[in-house]
Amino acid sequence: MIRSMTGYGRAQAVIDGHDITVEIKSVNHRYYEFSARVPRIYGFLEEKLKAYFQTRIARGKVDVYVSIETLDSTACQVVVNHSLAAGYLAALNELADRYELRNDVSASLISRYPDVLTVHKAPEDEEQIWAAVRSVAQQAGDEFIAMREREGRRMKEDVESRAQTILEKVAFVEEHSPQTVRAYEQKLEKRIRELLEDRTVDEQRLLTEAAIFADKTAVAEETVRLRSHIEQLHSMLESGEAVGRKIDFLVQEINREANTIGSKAQDVEIARVVVDIKAEIEKIREQIQNIE
């Protein structure tokens, strides 16, 4: 199924005494680019999350945010640095005595100084933490991919509609291209007769000139290839793989055939149709920039 490279997902759950929230979002990018914000003490999660989401995401700039709050208060211990507190207390008392200041030192005041109080968390099992985070990440990822698929369906419908329009325009070119040759032949014959007046027209020369013109303006090969490319485009859109880069290359080929047809066109109507074809190709190109 075609997926967009833009998506968002969020999940939250309480597992093993941890309130865990995982958010994931992405925008289009040529390759898979991953970054994560996790609490500093859980830094080991970053590489695990990168590897996990890489199994589910082929392309896009992916940002993941993880919040982990420990609900079990016994898992944290506040430790007093007594030697440092004593040093602050002695320094404050000295200031009060020397400068005859009111000594209003309190435990609350000293606790505010750096490193007097430190928080120590009890050692945690990394695999247990990862299992809990992965469970929440899976839920967020499911929501994220569902959004990508919804966007992908809309993009697929739009691209297919435009591809069908191109085929209709190609059919017009195929129908009118022979008429252009016949019109040229008639115009050429009329002009030669006017120039030669009553003299005999060399029919063989006339046929030769018409054949040269037909060869220069023939677009049958280009329209056949263009139809083949459109058929291949439909196949790719039905593929369950990440085909964004392949489609990008294919659209370049479609555009090349359209340019060739345009350069050969000797008819105003065909030239206008080619402009319409190229406009549809450009709109398809804009859409596929966001296909995974």
N, C-alpha and C positions, 0 to 999 in steps of 0.2 A: 504493500500500500504506500502510495506517495505521501510523504510527510513534509510539512513546512519546517524550516530551521528555527522558527520563532515559537517559543512556548513558555509556559509557566506552570509550576506545580508546587503545592505546599501540603505538608502533613505534620501532625503533632500527636504524640502519644506519651503516656507515662509507663515506663518499663523498668522493672527492678529498682524502683526508687529514684528514677531519673525522669525529669520532664524534658522530653526531646522534641525539638522542632527542626524540620529540614525544609528549606526552600530552594527551588531550582528554577533558573530562567536561562534563556538562550536567545541569541540573535544570529543572523547569517554570518558565515565565515567559510573560507575556502576549505579549511581542514577542521579537525577536532581540536579545539583549544579549551583547556579546562583550568579553572581557578576556584579555590574554596576558602571560605572564612570559617574557621573553627576555633573554639576556645583554646588558648595557648597550651593548657595542660593536656589537651587532647590532640596535639599536633599530628600524632601518628595516623589520625583518621584521614588526612588529606590524600595521601597516596592510595589508600584503600578506596576512598570515594571515587577518585579519578579512574582507577581500574574498573570499578563496578559500573560506573555510568558509561565507560567506553564500550562495554559489552552491549549497551542498549542504544547508544547514540553514535552515528557515523560521522556527522559533520555539524559544525556550529560552534559559536563561542559560548561556552557553558559556564555559568556562575552558580555556585552552591553556597548556601549559608546554613550553618548548623549552630543551634543553641542547645546547651545541655545544662539543666539546673538540677542540682542534687537536693532531693527533698528530705533525705535522712540527715538530721542535724548531728547525729553521733558520728557521721562520716567526716565531720570537720572538727578540728581542734584549734582553739585560739591559744597561742603560747606567748607568755610575757618574757621579754628580754630584760631580766632584773638588773643586770649590770648596766645596761644602757639607761634604764629608768632611773637607777640610782645616780648616774652621772648627770642626767637632766635635772633631777631634784636638787642635787648639790649645787649645780650651777645657778638654779633659780634662787635658792636660799642665799647664795653668795651675793647675787644681784640685789636682793631685798635688803640684806644687812649693809652692804657697802653704800648704797644710795638711799638708804632709809625709805624704802618703798613698802607699801602694804603687801604682806606676803599672803597671796591668795591662791597658792598652789593647791591643786586638787588632782585626784586620780584621773578625772576626765581630761584635764589640761595635759597632763603628761602623756596620756594614751594617744593624743593627737600627733605627737612627734613621730617622725619616720622611724620605722622598724622597732618601735617599742612593743607593738602587738603584731604578731604574724599569724597567718592562718595556714594550718597544715591539714591537707586532706589525707585521709587514710589511703594507702595504696589500693588501686583498683585493677581488676583483671581486664587487660586490654582486649582480649578476645570477647569477653562478655559485653564490654562497652560497644565494640564493633558490631556484634550480633544485634544489639538493641538499635544502634544507629542505622544499620543496614535495613532492618525491618521498617523503620520510618522512612528511610530513603527510597525504599521500594514503593511505598504508598505515594510519596511525592512524585516519584518517577512515573508511576502509572498515570497520574493526573496530568503530568507534563506531556507524556507521549500521546495521551488522548487528545489534548489540545492541539498538538502538532498534526495529528491525523485529521482532525476536523478542518484545520486550515488547509491541509494537503488536499482533502476532497474538493474544497472550493477552488483551489488552484488548478487541480486536474480538470474540473468541469470547464473552467475558463480557457485553459490551454486547448482542450479538445474542441471547444466551440470555435476558437480562432483557427485551429488547424482545418476544421471543416470549411470555414470561410475561404481559406487559402485554396483548398481543393476546388471549390466552386469557381474561384477566379482562374485557376489553372484550366478548368474545363472551358472557360470563355476563350482563353488564349489558344487552346488546341483547336477550337472551332473556327476562330477568326483568322488564325495564321495562314491557312491555305487561301482564304478569301483575299488576303493581302497580296499574295503572289498573283492571283488571277487579276486583281485590280491593277497591279503593276504592269502585267502583260498587256492588258487592254489599253492602259494609258500610254505605254511605250509604243504600241502599234499605231495608235492614233497620232502620236507625235511624229513618228517616222513617216506616216502617210502624208501628214501636213507638210513635212519638209520635202518629201520626194514628189509631192503633188501627183502627177499621173504616172510616174515611173513605177515599175514593178517592185514590190516589197520583197526583200529576201527573207522568206519564211524561216529558213534554217537559222539565219543570224538572229532573227527575232526569238526563236526558241532557245537559242544558246544564251542570249542575254537574260531571258526569263529564268533559265536554269541556274545561271550564276547568281541572280538575285535570290532565287529560292534557296540556294545553298547557303548564302550569307545570312538569310533571315530565318532559316529552319531552327525551330526550338523543340523539336520532338524529343531529342535526347535529353534536354534539360527538364522538360515537363515529366518525362518518364522517371528520371532520377528524383525529381522533386516529389512525385507521388510515392516513390519508394521510401524516401526519407520520412514523409508524413506517416506512412504505414509503420515504419520503425519507431517513430515517436509514440504512436498509439501503443505499441508493444511495451515500450519502456514505461509508459504511464501505468500499465497494468502489472508491471513487475513489482515484486515484494521487496526488492533490494533498494539500496540508496543509489539512485541513478542521476542525481543532480548534475554532476560534472559531465557525464556521458551525454545527457540531453543538451547541455551547454555547447558541447562540441558539435552535436548533430544540428542544432539550430544555426551554427556558423555555416554548415554545409548547405542547409536550406537557403540561407541568405545568399550564398555564393551562386546557387542556381538562379535565384531570382534576379541577381545582378546581371548574369549572363543573358537571361531572357530580355531584360531591359535594354542592354547594349545592342541586341540584335533587332529590337522592335523598330519597325519602319511605319508603324501605324499609330495614330494618336490615341485611339481607343485602347489598344493593347498597352501602350505606354502608361495610360492612366490606371489600367488594371494592375500593372506591375507596381506602381506606386502604392496602390491599396494593399497588395500582397506584402510589400516591404513594411508597411505600417503595422500589419498584423504580426509579422515576424518580430518586429521591435517590441510589441506588447507581450508576445510570448517570451522574449528574452528577458524582459523586466520581471515577469512572473517566476521564471525558473531560477533567477538569482537567489530565491529563498527556498528552493527545493533541496531537501537533504540529499 
